[in-house]
C-alpha cells in the first residue's frame, strides 16, 4: 500500500493526536469547573449564616453577631491559620454534619480555637483586620489596656482570659459555649 492510498483511507477519520488534545482540553476544563464548584461551596459553607442553619450552633451565631468580633467569620477563629488549617477544618465539618443529620448531638459542644489564630490577628500579622487590638503594642490606640508580653512569651492561651468575649454564656440558650 502506498502512502497516497493510506492518506486516502485516513481521510475522514479524526487523528489520534487531535483526539488526545481534545481529551486533555476537556479534562482541564472539567477540572477547573470542579475546583470552582468546590471553592464556591467551601466559601458558602464557611459563612456564619450557614453555620446558624444548624439549631445547635444558632445561639453562638446570635452572640457573635452582637460581639466585637462580628466582622470575623466563624472559620477565621475556629480553624487553624492558613489554607491547610482551613481545608482541614472543612474536612472535620463533614463529621459535624453527620452528627447533626443523625441527631447524635452531644450535650456540650466544646469549641476549638487555636491561640495562634488569635495572635495572627492581634499582633497585626493579618492585614484583613487592621483595627484589631494589637497585643504586641504597649502604647497607642490599638494597644490593649494591659501588657500581653508574658502571654506572648509563654504561649498562654487567649481563652484563659477571653473565653467569653464573643460567646458569653449568659446569652446562650444551650450548654454549648
N, C-alpha and C positions, 0 to 999 in steps of 0.2 A: 504494500500500500504506500503510495507516495504521500508526501507532506501536504500536497494540494488536496488530495482526496480526504485526508484526515481533517483538514481545516473545514472541508465541506460538511463532514459528519459532526464536527464540534459546533458548527453554526446553529444558532437557535437554542443551544444549551448554555445555561449560565456557568461561568467558570468557577472552579472550586475556590480560587483566590478571591473572587468577587463575593461569593457566599460567606467566606471566612470573615472578610472585612465587615460585611453586613451584620453577621452574628456578633462580632466584637462590639460594633457600634450599638446595636440593640441591647446588648448586655450592659454596656456602660450607661446607657440611658435608663435602663431598668434599675441599676444600682443607685444612680443619682435620685431617681424617683423614690425608691425605698428609703434611702437615707434622709431625704427631705421629709417624708411622712413620719419617720421615726423621730427626727428632730422637732418637728411641729408637735407631735404627740407628747414628747418629753417636756417641751415648753408648756403646753396646755395643762398637763397633769402636775406641773410644778407650781401652779398659781394657787394662792390661798382659797379662792372660791371653789376650786376643785377639791382641795383638802376639806373644806367645810361641807362638801356634799355627803361625807360620812358623818352620821349623827354623833359618833363618839369623839370626833375632833371639833365639831362646830363650836363648843364653848371656848376652846382655845383660840379659834379664829376670831370669835367675838371679842375676846380680851386683847388680842393682837391689834385689832382694828382701832382701838382707842389708846394704844400704848405709844411710847416714844419711838418704837421700832416699826411703826406701821408702813414705812417705806421699804422695809426689808422683807423679802419673801420668806416663806417657811423654809425652803431649802437653803437660803442664804445662811441660816442659823443651824438647821437640822441636817446638814451634810458636811462632810469634811471639805476643806478648801480644795479648789482646783477641779479640773474636768474629771479626773479619776474618782474623786470624792463624790461628785455629782452623779456620775453614772453608777457608781457603787450603791449610792443611796436609792437611786431609782430602781435598781435591781432588788434591793431589800424591800421596797414598797410592794413588790409583787406578793410577798408573803403577807403583808398587811392587808392587801386586797383579798387574799384567800381567807384570812381570819375574819375579815368583815363579812364577806359573802357567805361564809359557812356559819356565821353567828357564833364564833368562838372568841369573842372579845373578852380580854382579861379585865378584872375589876379595876386594876390600877395599871395604866399605861405609863411607863417611865420614859420621859423624853430623852433624846440623845442629842447633846450639844457638845461639840469639841471646842475646848478653850482656844485652840489655835484659830478657830473661825472668829471668835470674839476679838482676839488680838489682831488679826488681819485688818479688821475694820477700825478698831480702836487704837491703832498705832499709826494710822494714816497710810497703810500699805495698800488699801483697797480704794482706788480713786472713785469708785461709784458712790461713796458716801463721804464726801469731803467735809461735811458738817458734824460728823460723829465726834464725840468727846475723844480726845487723844490722850491715852494714859501714859504715853511716853513724854508728854509735856509737863512742865512743872509750873508754868505761868501762861497767861493768855486766855482768851475767851473759850478756846477749845480744851483747855486743861481741866481735869477733874478737880473737885474741891479738896481731895486728899491725895497724897502721893501713892502711886502704884508701883514704885520701884521694887520693893520687896516681892510683890506679887509677880512681877515680870521676871525677876532674877530667880525665883524659886518655883516658877511654873505652877503657882497656886490656881486652882480652878476659879474662874469668874463666878461660877454658880454658888460658891460659898457665901458670897455677899449679895449677889444679884439674881438669885434663883427666880424670884417672882417679879422681876422688872417688867416682863412682857405678859406673863400669865399669872396674875395674882390669884391665890386660892379662894379668896372671898368672892370673886366674880365668876367662879366656875360652878357649873351645875352638876358635875360628876366628880369622881375620885381621880380623874386624870389631871396631871399637872403639866 
